[in-house]
Amino acid sequence: MSLSKIAVLATAIAFAVAGCTTVDDLATDRVGQTTLQFANGLPAGTVQLLSNGQSVTVAVAATGMSPGEHGFHLHTTGKCTAPDFTSAGGHLNPGGETHGALSPGGKHLGDMPNLVIGENRSGSTQVELDGDARIVLENIFDADGTAVVVHAGADDYRTDPSGNAGSRIACGVLKPA
């Protein structure tokens, strides 16, 4: 196949994958942020909340963690007291849903896919939160705030209420931008 045919094919695939998404649909306004910290106070990464007015996206960049999958959730209380970060409470669950995308009841607001950390001990992801942006942000920035917590192990996406993800290894309190 010639180079020009490959370029045309690649362009066609890019447009097909893009689907109906337009630049206006992308979350570009930063509406919240935090720095993740390990129990010893060292930085573990950053989390940004981005919005386009219709939806909210959580963008995380983590570093210094062991390679593999780590549970990554929004927790109900904006407090990160070391060493175990249990001060962050349980998962943010304003609708009283079950835990995990694989559970019969679906997932709740604090559920997010596992954060994959590479061999270089860093990783990043972006997750669009379910629901209307205004309501999601009201739940995140409520009176007691919201923490972002990274766990030692992978979330199994079904064990209620925590996903069986193990101990809490990093935490950060979300603040409005």
C-alpha angles and dihedrals in degrees: 000000000000122000092247091053090050090051092050091047092048091050092050091050091049091053092046092051092047090059113172096336114125131188088257090060094058118099104243108150115089107226101165144008148177142179114236116225134193119231090263090059097252116136116261100182144289136281124202127190110213128187141182092194092263102059141016124229126196111214116190132184112186132184141179095036128127115267117264138052121328129189109245120191147160109244126209101242127055096225128107110188113174145255099035103011091219086138086081089072124209128324120304101262112158093162096052092239127159121260126265142026089252096052118102091244096051125232137306132230095269094054116104134165117271117278109238115216117197131218088271087065094246137097143162140200143168122222126187110218118226116248144037112320095233094053094042091052092046088055093047096045097042124137096286097035130221133272129208111222131190117202131212095242141032122284110241091210093229115054108104127252104003111019092241089266098148131229124355111255104172136022141180134177115232115233127186113260 
